[in-house]
Amino acid sequence: MQIYLPIAELPVSILTILAMGAAVGFLSGMFGIGGGFLMTPLLIFLGIPPAVAVGTQTTQVVASSVTGALAHFTRGSIDFKMGGVLLAGGIAGSLSGIYLFKLLTAIGQIDLAISVVYVAFLSVIGAMMMIESVQAIRAARGGRVTPKRKHHSWIHGLPFKARFRRSKLYISVIPPVLVGYFVGTLSAIMGVGGGFIMIPAMIYLLRMPTNVVIGTSFFQIVFVAALTGVLHSVENQAVDIVLGFLLVIGGVIGAQYGVRAAEKMPAEQLRALLAAILLLIGMRLGYDLVSTPPDVYSVIEAEPLP
């Protein structure tokens, strides 16, 4: 059964959209991420205009993140103080990102910008995660303990320190605000919750314990993604309600099964699987950028009308 998407101006299969939402929701629950970095490219592959894909799928990110945040709230694995600091930066970043999105749309370069940013980020982050995951898996099989990374002394020397008791940290609020700002900007431009950047930043940069990282990331993503979706709808008219509703239904269902699956897999294998997915999607988007389009056309100067 097909349905016509009014904003995207495209007929699509309802079952296809529901299946995509469930699949991304499953991966979202498994990896502790909003899933936007997966959904946006998949919608583009389906034929949805990139601007509409970015604006609409924020609804799915919000739904998946709410279910994830609630699950972690019941376990007490959310640092609300750290989440609030990250959120402050995220709100400012979202406002900046929406302005930049609107500017790129006005000059007709938003589709290219979205694709290029996705290729760059997915390829770099996917490669880094894959290398580290392979090293961790080899160390585990060889019975060796992976050495802990050294603390970033320059962060501990920054001013405006605050105590984050849930994370057992006493650090400056400047790095969390900057991380939140950066992720908020990307959220507006790429249509992502930012978990695939936020989680590594919280672990390796802020040195947060892994048992509170995913829950805190979900908490921040809920509000930043919701704000981004509202701004995209008001400022750019790029949110297709019908498409978003179908994605939410599939995403909420899939996320529940993803959380259960994550409990049965080692962390190193989860990171390697996520890295492989990132690399594959980045390669596909890169191919689309350089390959010859199916409809080749040229621009010629027309004769002036009499």
CORVENTA-V827566 format. One record per helix or strand of 3 or more residues. SS is the DSSP state (H for helix, E for strand). FROM is the first residue (numbers start at 1). LEN is the number of residues. If there is no record, write none. Layout:
<<SS FROM LEN> <SS FROM LEN>>
This chain:
<<E 2 4> <E 10 4> <H 14 18> <H 36 11> <H 50 7> <H 58 18> <H 80 27> <H 110 32> <H 153 4> <E 161 4> <E 169 4> <H 173 18> <H 195 11> <H 210 27> <H 241 22> <H 267 24>>
